[in-house]
Amino acid sequence: MAEDRFRSFGSNHRIIGYRSKVAALLLDKHLQINGIAVSGQQNIQPIEPIASSKMRRERKAARTLGIIMSAFLACWLPFFLWYVIHVLCGHNCSIPRIVVGVVFWIGYFNSALNPVIYAYFNREFRAAFKKTLQLK
């Protein structure tokens, strides 16, 4: 029984040792990428232009995705709120048909809004969108 605990401790110690080495390597790489010098190390190289452009593309993609998701929420949230209220209230809550129609059409408007957002933020999509809309 004591031997099992000792073996378990030994394997856990090795795993923790391995994890700490991996964590130290990851931290070192993070500091190197961000140009932060660790005490005693002054030979940090600047970020490569390729990595910089990749980060810029990723930031732009994340921003576009955030805008797409925000537009989705802004367009469909009224519908989902109406639907939940309608289910919970049943026939006790009277909602005018015009409101229901507007709520549906705001949700449908999201489908028309997505290509416009993509065309605004993506150069390749914009070129294809313009080519599609040309009447030749």
Backbone bond lengths (Angstrom), bond angles and torsions (degrees), N, CA, C in turn:
res aa  C-N    CA-C-N  psi(-1)  N-CA   C-N-CA  omega(-1)  CA-C   N-CA-C  phi
1 M - - - 1.441 - - 1.521 110.35 -
2 A 1.324 116.44 -45.14 1.458 119.82 178.47 1.521 110.25 -66.18
3 E 1.353 116.74 -34.59 1.464 120.68 178.35 1.529 110.98 -65.00
4 D 1.352 117.46 -38.33 1.463 121.46 178.71 1.529 110.33 -63.33
5 R 1.311 116.19 -41.84 1.474 119.52 178.25 1.516 110.34 -64.27
6 F 1.326 116.33 -41.02 1.463 119.88 -179.32 1.528 110.41 -65.04
7 R 1.355 116.74 -43.70 1.467 120.75 178.25 1.525 110.38 -62.82
8 S 1.328 116.07 -43.38 1.467 120.51 178.78 1.525 110.27 -61.05
9 F 1.336 116.81 -42.80 1.460 120.76 178.90 1.522 110.41 -63.50
10 G 1.335 116.45 -41.43 1.462 120.47 -179.75 1.520 111.81 -63.08
11 S 1.331 117.51 -44.09 1.465 119.85 -179.61 1.521 110.47 -69.73
12 N 1.333 117.38 -38.26 1.469 120.01 176.90 1.521 110.33 -65.15
13 H 1.331 116.85 -38.50 1.462 121.05 179.71 1.527 109.99 -63.79
14 R 1.337 116.88 -40.67 1.469 120.37 178.07 1.525 111.24 -65.58
15 I 1.340 116.83 -40.68 1.463 120.68 179.07 1.518 109.97 -64.07
16 I 1.331 116.28 -44.64 1.466 120.17 179.34 1.519 109.92 -64.68
17 G 1.325 116.83 -40.32 1.463 120.32 177.32 1.519 111.41 -61.98
18 Y 1.330 116.48 -42.22 1.463 121.12 178.53 1.519 110.44 -64.65
19 R 1.345 115.95 -45.50 1.466 120.08 179.94 1.519 111.22 -62.27
20 S 1.314 118.05 -39.64 1.463 119.72 -179.28 1.527 110.53 -68.06
21 K 1.344 117.17 -35.02 1.466 119.33 176.41 1.519 110.39 -66.00
22 V 1.326 116.89 -42.72 1.466 120.97 178.47 1.528 109.75 -63.71
23 A 1.328 116.47 -43.48 1.466 120.09 178.85 1.523 110.82 -62.32
24 A 1.321 117.22 -41.00 1.464 120.52 179.20 1.523 110.53 -64.90
25 L 1.326 117.65 -40.88 1.464 120.60 178.02 1.525 111.35 -65.22
26 L 1.343 116.82 -41.86 1.456 120.26 178.28 1.524 111.65 -64.40
27 L 1.315 116.72 -42.29 1.463 120.75 177.98 1.518 110.51 -63.44
28 D 1.326 116.92 -43.11 1.456 120.90 178.79 1.526 110.57 -60.80
29 K 1.331 117.22 -43.39 1.469 121.12 179.59 1.531 110.36 -65.48
30 H 1.329 116.52 -41.00 1.467 120.70 177.99 1.524 110.75 -60.45
31 L 1.321 116.39 -45.84 1.457 120.24 179.56 1.520 110.79 -65.00
32 Q 1.320 116.26 -37.63 1.459 120.58 179.41 1.529 110.81 -66.59
33 I 1.307 117.75 -43.79 1.461 121.99 -179.95 1.522 110.60 -63.07
34 N 1.312 116.73 -41.66 1.460 120.42 -178.01 1.517 113.30 -84.21
35 G 1.333 117.59 0.73 1.457 120.96 175.53 1.517 113.81 72.45
36 I 1.306 117.23 27.36 1.464 121.54 179.25 1.521 107.55 -96.67
37 A 1.328 116.03 121.57 1.465 119.97 -177.84 1.519 109.70 -81.22
38 V 1.307 115.22 134.48 1.458 121.77 174.19 1.525 106.13 -90.60
39 S 1.323 117.23 146.70 1.460 119.91 -176.95 1.522 110.92 -52.73
40 G 1.321 116.09 128.15 1.449 121.18 -179.89 1.522 113.23 91.64
41 Q 1.333 118.14 -11.32 1.466 121.02 179.27 1.518 108.41 -117.66
42 Q 1.305 116.72 112.31 1.449 120.77 -179.01 1.533 111.83 -113.64
43 N 1.309 118.56 0.57 1.461 121.60 -175.51 1.535 111.70 -97.22
44 I 1.309 116.42 49.06 1.451 120.67 177.84 1.526 107.96 -82.83
45 Q 1.332 115.92 128.08 1.451 119.86 -179.64 1.531 109.64 -88.25
46 P 1.329 116.95 149.91 1.463 118.94 177.43 1.528 111.28 -67.90
47 I 1.299 115.87 161.66 1.457 121.27 179.58 1.523 108.69 -65.53
48 E 1.310 115.52 137.11 1.455 120.57 179.82 1.525 109.71 -68.94
49 P 1.336 117.78 147.49 1.468 120.02 178.81 1.526 112.94 -58.58
50 I 1.337 117.25 -32.12 1.459 120.05 -179.90 1.523 109.90 -65.65
51 A 1.326 116.73 -44.44 1.460 120.12 179.14 1.515 110.22 -64.55
52 S 1.318 116.96 -37.45 1.457 121.62 179.98 1.529 110.75 -64.78
53 S 1.322 117.61 -44.76 1.467 119.77 179.83 1.526 110.62 -68.91
54 K 1.330 116.76 -33.51 1.459 120.12 177.21 1.527 110.20 -64.84
55 M 1.325 116.56 -42.82 1.467 120.60 177.81 1.527 110.56 -62.84
56 R 1.326 116.96 -39.52 1.463 121.32 179.35 1.533 109.67 -63.87
57 R 1.331 117.28 -42.85 1.467 121.06 178.25 1.523 110.91 -64.50
58 E 1.328 116.25 -41.60 1.466 119.58 179.76 1.523 111.41 -65.88
59 R 1.338 117.10 -39.58 1.467 120.35 176.98 1.522 110.45 -63.53
60 K 1.328 116.29 -42.11 1.461 120.51 179.80 1.526 110.22 -64.82
61 A 1.334 117.07 -41.75 1.468 120.82 178.06 1.525 110.88 -64.35
62 A 1.322 116.82 -40.55 1.467 120.42 178.84 1.529 110.57 -65.54
63 R 1.330 116.72 -39.62 1.464 120.20 178.52 1.525 110.09 -65.25
64 T 1.336 117.09 -44.17 1.464 120.61 179.08 1.521 110.50 -61.67
65 L 1.325 116.59 -43.73 1.460 120.26 178.94 1.535 110.76 -62.89
66 G 1.330 116.64 -39.53 1.462 120.35 176.81 1.518 111.95 -61.94
67 I 1.320 116.24 -39.80 1.469 120.06 179.24 1.525 110.28 -69.33
68 I 1.328 116.61 -41.20 1.472 120.20 177.84 1.526 110.42 -61.11
69 M 1.327 116.62 -45.54 1.470 120.30 -179.88 1.526 111.58 -66.41
70 S 1.326 117.09 -38.31 1.471 120.54 177.53 1.520 110.73 -63.91
71 A 1.328 116.40 -42.47 1.467 119.87 178.06 1.528 110.10 -63.83
72 F 1.333 116.73 -40.96 1.467 120.15 178.21 1.527 110.49 -60.45
73 L 1.318 116.33 -47.55 1.475 119.77 -179.95 1.519 111.55 -63.63
74 A 1.336 116.77 -43.60 1.466 120.00 -178.91 1.526 111.21 -63.68
75 C 1.333 117.23 -35.12 1.460 120.21 -177.77 1.522 113.41 -82.71
76 W 1.319 118.30 -37.68 1.457 120.59 -174.09 1.521 114.32 -98.04
77 L 1.326 118.65 -17.22 1.465 120.11 -179.20 1.529 112.41 -59.92
78 P 1.361 119.76 -42.80 1.470 118.02 177.37 1.537 112.69 -58.29
79 F 1.328 117.16 -39.95 1.468 120.12 179.24 1.519 110.86 -63.04
80 F 1.340 116.21 -48.39 1.466 118.62 -177.28 1.531 111.61 -66.77
81 L 1.322 117.13 -35.60 1.468 119.25 175.64 1.525 110.17 -64.77
82 W 1.334 116.78 -45.69 1.459 120.38 178.14 1.525 110.26 -58.68
83 Y 1.328 116.70 -44.33 1.452 120.71 -176.73 1.526 111.53 -62.83
84 V 1.325 116.87 -44.54 1.474 120.36 179.48 1.532 109.93 -65.15
85 I 1.322 116.97 -43.85 1.470 120.32 178.92 1.520 110.12 -62.44
86 H 1.321 116.64 -42.38 1.466 121.74 179.94 1.529 111.08 -61.86
87 V 1.330 117.17 -42.16 1.468 120.77 -179.86 1.523 110.84 -68.97
88 L 1.331 117.12 -41.66 1.465 120.21 -178.08 1.529 112.39 -71.23
89 C 1.325 117.43 -39.63 1.463 120.37 -177.69 1.520 112.37 -82.44
90 G 1.316 116.30 -31.50 1.463 119.33 -176.66 1.520 110.35 69.80
91 H 1.322 116.40 -134.18 1.466 120.57 -178.21 1.523 111.92 -87.84
92 N 1.334 117.90 -1.71 1.457 121.20 178.69 1.521 111.80 -71.26
93 C 1.330 117.77 -30.67 1.463 122.49 179.78 1.521 109.00 -97.46
94 S 1.290 115.47 124.07 1.460 120.10 179.53 1.528 108.88 -102.29
95 I 1.321 115.89 113.03 1.461 120.96 178.90 1.521 107.15 -112.59
96 P 1.341 117.64 125.82 1.472 119.95 -178.51 1.531 111.71 -59.48
97 R 1.325 115.10 146.33 1.458 120.77 -178.31 1.528 111.80 -61.98
98 I 1.311 116.98 -32.01 1.467 119.74 179.89 1.530 110.19 -63.96
99 V 1.334 117.45 -37.71 1.470 121.52 178.38 1.527 109.70 -64.97
100 V 1.326 116.22 -43.20 1.460 120.42 179.16 1.529 109.79 -62.55
101 G 1.319 117.19 -43.51 1.465 121.28 178.37 1.522 111.99 -62.36
102 V 1.322 116.94 -43.19 1.468 121.01 179.02 1.525 110.57 -64.28
103 V 1.310 116.82 -42.27 1.466 121.11 179.63 1.534 110.59 -61.99
104 F 1.326 117.15 -42.40 1.468 120.22 176.96 1.527 110.90 -63.10
105 W 1.332 116.58 -45.91 1.461 119.45 -175.87 1.519 112.77 -69.80
106 I 1.315 117.42 -28.78 1.477 119.33 174.17 1.529 109.00 -65.12
107 G 1.322 116.99 -40.48 1.461 120.67 176.34 1.512 111.83 -64.07
108 Y 1.336 116.70 -43.14 1.466 120.01 178.67 1.529 111.16 -66.07
109 F 1.313 116.77 -30.48 1.468 121.28 179.86 1.526 110.64 -60.52
110 N 1.315 117.67 -27.77 1.458 120.90 178.07 1.522 111.47 -58.42
111 S 1.326 117.48 -36.37 1.462 120.64 178.92 1.519 111.58 -65.78
112 A 1.316 117.78 -31.53 1.463 121.40 177.18 1.526 110.92 -80.57
113 L 1.307 116.31 -26.08 1.462 121.10 -177.06 1.530 112.50 -78.08
114 N 1.322 117.84 -33.45 1.470 121.37 -177.53 1.527 113.84 -56.35
115 P 1.339 120.51 -49.25 1.473 118.48 179.01 1.519 113.01 -61.76
116 V 1.322 117.15 -33.66 1.465 120.58 178.66 1.524 110.20 -66.57
117 I 1.315 117.04 -42.95 1.464 120.60 178.80 1.521 110.24 -64.51
118 Y 1.324 116.93 -45.98 1.472 119.73 178.62 1.524 110.75 -62.12
119 A 1.322 117.19 -41.26 1.466 120.55 -179.46 1.524 111.15 -64.81
120 Y 1.311 117.34 -34.10 1.456 120.45 -179.36 1.530 111.54 -71.81
121 F 1.317 117.89 -37.07 1.462 121.23 -173.54 1.525 115.42 -99.83
122 N 1.336 119.34 -10.83 1.453 120.88 -177.26 1.526 109.67 -123.77
123 R 1.315 116.53 116.81 1.467 122.14 -175.64 1.530 111.37 -60.61
124 E 1.339 117.77 -44.61 1.463 121.12 -179.24 1.528 111.51 -65.64
125 F 1.315 116.39 -42.34 1.462 120.61 178.48 1.523 109.68 -65.10
126 R 1.337 116.55 -38.57 1.462 121.58 179.36 1.526 110.72 -60.76
127 A 1.344 116.83 -44.46 1.468 120.76 179.71 1.535 110.52 -63.29
128 A 1.316 117.24 -43.92 1.467 120.81 178.53 1.522 111.31 -65.76
129 F 1.322 116.65 -37.68 1.469 122.38 179.72 1.532 109.35 -65.03
130 K 1.328 117.12 -45.19 1.472 120.68 178.59 1.524 110.64 -62.90
131 K 1.332 116.35 -42.01 1.461 120.87 -179.87 1.528 110.83 -63.50
132 T 1.329 117.14 -38.24 1.456 121.92 179.19 1.531 111.15 -67.82
133 L 1.332 116.88 -37.48 1.465 120.55 -176.71 1.521 114.21 -80.23
134 Q 1.332 117.27 -13.77 1.467 119.69 179.40 1.529 109.51 -68.49
135 L 1.312 114.63 136.94 1.462 119.57 -177.86 1.528 109.69 -102.06
136 K 1.307 117.81 74.04 1.464 121.70 178.80 1.497 110.20 -115.86
